[in-house]
Amino acid sequence: MNDIKDNAIKIKSYKFALDIVNLNKKLIDKREYVLSRQLLKAGTSIGANVEEALAASSRKDFAHKMSIASREARESSYWLRLLKDSNYLEENEAYPLLERVDELIRILTAIVKTSGKNM
């Protein structure tokens, strides 16, 4: 189950989580606590679920954990858009993160689809 795609998603999801942690610090400095907390939970959960998937005990468990990571990525996209549209994030702050989370969503969706076909 571990191949180059898995390693890429592991690295990309970890780097995304680090950026979300740092963004959370900035949002707290702006006294925004509720939306930033939601984003922190979803954004860091992507990588945590990828890590769990890579240690899965079965193909079914692998696909399930990756599908959870995909849903968390979609939720992260939602919170980022909401923070941008409510003016807590500038366009230039939000856009790179939105691009990266969209990439994560595409990769995770492909992994889940491939995993489903291989079961």
Buried (B, 14 or more C-beta within 10 A) or exposed (E): BEEEEBEEBBEBBBEBBEBBEEBBEEBEEEEBEEBBBBBBBBBBBBBBBBBBBBEBEEEEBBBBBBBBBBBBBBBBBBBBBBBBEEEBBEEEBBEEBBEBBEBBBEBBBBBBEEBEEEE
